[in-house]
Amino acid sequence: MALDNDLLGRAESKCELCSTSSDLDAYNIPPGSDGTLDQRILLCGTCRMQIAQENDLDVNHWRCLNDSMWSQVPAVQVMAWRMLNRLNSESWAQDLLDMLYLDDETLSWAQSGISSPLEEESAVKHLDANGAVLEAGDTVTLIKDLNVKGGGFTAKRGTAVRGISLVPDTPEHIEGRVNGQQIVILTKYVKKS
């Protein structure tokens, strides 16, 4: 809970990309986010939806990156860089990308979330119990009560797990927060929300 308050405070209760103040939720930056404040940003529903979909981006919505790309928060810089790369067919986005400076570590992090079409074909697919493809940042619902080993509690059926992370090279594992604890969950026990 303190992490969420810290995130709200850092973001001034606004989406860190477009500054909207409604429908806000934490978003773990893929790949391999550990859920810490440094690896998450606060996003509105529109930004989350646009980031999750591959095609049909609302180009005009992303003009907000003109302001947010100058954030001092590396996680915000990473998402701005990734979205500008996705929009690089737009001249204004290419111009912004040319102006955006990221230090070597942040640039490496930003590039780690971009894959080539060849990598995408051979990439590990995480599928829920119904066969729907899961992506980092998705919300899933537990379809079975799960005893959490080492956690001392049972994650109840129907519990929503927001902002999941995918376990690389292990298609049957995802990670998410339940009762304030980061746990590994088998994909066969979740359905995409």
Secondary structure, DSSP 8 states (H G I E B T S, - for coil): -HHHHHHHHHHTTS-TTT---SSEEEEE-SSS--S-GGGEEEEEHHHHHHHH-SS---TTGGGGHHHHTT-S-HHHHHHHHHHHHHTTTSHHHHHHHHH----HHHHHHHHHT---HHHHHHS--EE-TTS-EE-TT--EEESS-EEETTTTEEE-TT-EE-S-EE-TT-TTEEEEEETTEEEEEEGGGEEE-
